[in-house]
Amino acid sequence: MSGPASERSSSGMSGPAKPASPDRDPDPGPLARHILSLADSKRLLGIRYSDWLLGSPSIETGIAASSMAQDEWGHARLLYSMLREFGFDPFAVEHERPAARYYSACALDGEFEDWAALVAGVVVVDGALEVALESLGAGRYALARSRVPKMLAEEAHHRHFGAAWFERLGGAGGEAAERLREEAESMLPGTLAWLLPADDVYEALAAEGHVRPEAQVRRRYEEQVGAVLAAVGVRIEDVEPDRNGWDAERRRGPGAPAEEAVERARGDRNRALFVE
Amino acid sequence: MSGGRPVGAGRGREASTGQGASAGSAGTSLGEEVYEVFARKKRGDALRHVGCVDAPGSALARVYAWKTYDEENWFEMCVVPRKAILPAGPPSGRPASG
């Protein structure tokens, strides 16, 4: 607990008897929940990018996917480490939770089935993460204000990568454009719900100045990805968030990431080597 | 930001094992172009050639270059389509080396 007192008190989560991880705390506080949601999504997105290190359309694209995977894991690590300020153990958060306790966006539960799905994921999901991160970085949480700008600089490359590939596949027409449209339309409602949960947690965060109001975030997301998606006929302004089966505790839709992905995220195979 | 990432020098074209365009060609079998990559470490340094990438256009060429040649904390990096580079000599039209 090294953060300023104002940040600790705003979280309302200090105290000696806390569980190791916010997912085990009945009241971890809005900011810790939000940070965990961002961190878990980035951790899973890194896994999904890593699925395409080999087998992508060119060696350069595979290298870019590798680098983006590393970026996402770097960002996740920085976000998890913020939880220390709220009395949680980042090591336990990263390495000891089952899949059912992950707060990640639903679109990342399974693999990106083909290259079109990966490209749609970069635009829709990574784009939502960028906007959410930007919102947190512009808020009053000091650690986020200092750490997020570097992450956003890296995210800009992801956005350019996604937009260029989306334009390429969408411009090709035929099956490629159709797959892109299908994937984007499939990912958008759940991702919008993740970005704009319209819950008490988000209301509290916005009221405390930690994030931007949802209307602003939606507008920013539409600015960032709307024109890209329009290339295949997807009108983001017409898409409604899908909150069916919403899990209020994990702030996501029903289900959980695939166990195999979470085993990789936790580093189960290397557990004996952990030295942190 | 990504601690532990392997350095990029070994991932570029010059160290690659054959995927992509053949050296000396401005185009590839995938309809991509070869872009030469130049970078400088700090303001005032000369731009130096660091490698090349295949890309279907300038937008992806910029991303690929930045993500491939990331072993340094570059002050500036830019890409140039190989076909835009005009030979200036020797008078015979044949490079002395390379």
Contacts between the chains, C-beta under 8 A, distances in Angstrom:
chain1	res1	chain2	res2	distance
A	57	B	30	7.4
A	58	B	19	7.1
A	58	B	20	6.3
A	58	B	30	6.5
A	58	B	32	7.1
A	58	B	54	6.1
A	59	B	16	5.9
A	59	B	19	4.2
A	59	B	20	5.4
A	59	B	54	7.8
A	60	B	20	7.1
A	60	B	53	5.0
A	60	B	54	5.8
A	60	B	55	6.4
A	60	B	60	7.7
A	60	B	64	4.0
A	60	B	68	6.3
A	61	B	60	7.9
A	61	B	64	7.3
A	63	B	8	7.9
A	63	B	11	5.3
A	63	B	64	7.0
A	63	B	67	5.8
A	63	B	68	5.0
A	64	B	63	5.8
A	64	B	64	5.8
A	64	B	67	4.4
A	64	B	68	7.6
A	66	B	67	8.0
A	67	B	2	7.4
A	67	B	5	7.1
A	67	B	67	4.0
A	67	B	68	8.0
A	67	B	70	6.6
A	68	B	67	7.5
A	70	B	2	3.6
A	70	B	4	7.7
A	70	B	5	4.5
A	71	B	1	6.0
A	71	B	2	5.3
A	73	B	2	6.7
A	74	B	1	4.3
A	74	B	2	3.8
A	74	B	3	6.1
A	74	B	5	7.9
A	75	B	1	6.7
A	77	B	3	7.4
A	78	B	1	7.6
A	150	B	1	5.6
A	151	B	1	6.4
A	154	B	1	5.4
A	154	B	2	8.0
A	157	B	63	5.4
A	157	B	66	6.0
A	157	B	67	6.7
A	160	B	59	5.9
A	160	B	62	6.9
A	160	B	63	5.2
A	161	B	60	7.0
A	161	B	63	4.7
A	163	B	59	7.1
A	164	B	57	6.6
A	164	B	59	3.9
A	164	B	60	4.5
A	164	B	63	6.9
A	165	B	60	7.1
A	167	B	59	7.8
A	168	B	56	5.9
A	168	B	57	7.5
A	168	B	60	7.7
